[in-house]
Amino acid sequence: MVGVEIDMVITDSLKALELYEKIFDLQRVEVANFPKGENEVIFTLYGVRFHMLDENPKFSLKAPNPDEPKSIWFNILVPDIKKTFSKAISAGCTELQPVTELPDYGVSNAIFSDAFGYQWMLHQMHKEVSFEERTRLWEEKRDS
């Protein structure tokens, strides 16, 4: 068996699962129901496996916090960015960048942070723009 899994340390995996289920159409794989600090949750989102572990200093598992986010974020390509972003904000997440249309690049994006110290970037693709075209556009905008 081979594959890739994204592992995250969360202050409370069960609460994080509740939040993420309000925002995304994810599939539960495994959900433990132990005392806080011992739980782990595995879910898939658009075919990507996420594994959350409760913060537990005994095992050197330290979660980020909203005041000190880590330099990692999750970039999720969604079918309806406005709907997904609205769900995130309604569920108590913090807007870092509103839905922003980038018509030349064929996408919209937005960024929010959750109460567990993680940042999520949403993308919606409206049309496919080649790497070469995106590079040309970037260079034109950078030079102007």
Buried (B, 14 or more C-beta within 10 A) or exposed (E): EEEEEEEBBBBBBBBBBEBBBEBBEBEEEEBEEEEEBBBBBBBEBEEBBBBBBBBBEEEEBEBBEEEEBEEEBBEBEBEEBBEBBBBBBEBEBEEBEEBEEBEEBBBBBBBBBBBBBBBBBBBBBEEEBEEEEBEEBEEEEEEE
